[in-house]
Amino acid sequence: MRINEAYEHEPILPYQSEDSCPVNGCNKVSTQCVDVTATVLLSPTAVMGTPTVTCQGSPTVTCTTNADGTMCTVTLTQKVCVSIPVRYGTTVSTCDPTISCEDKCPSCGCC
């Protein structure tokens, strides 16, 4: 018996089981939960400038003589305004990030 005409058909593929893998590889997906930690260090900075002092108004003077008149106590009081410039800030630095697998992070709810 001869077939004189060509016909199209689907190629016959070899059986693929879970134990076998095609020559060019197979695709799989694996999932692993991890904890990733990035630490940021904040350090305060404060730089003091040069203070300035200015007198406010005139001083008040009180004079008190002791009971026997042999001595006087003079008290001088002056209102003074002191200005101290301060520049506040923060420096930021980072540490190397770390990672740990799920078996070392039991609180890691898996994906």
Secondary structure, 3 states (H helix, E strand, C coil): CCCCCCCCCCCCCCCCCCCCCCCCCCCCCCCCCEEEECCEEEEEEEEECCCEEEEEEEEEEEEEECCCCCCEEEEEEEEEEEECCEEEEEEEEECCCEEEEHHHCCCCCCC
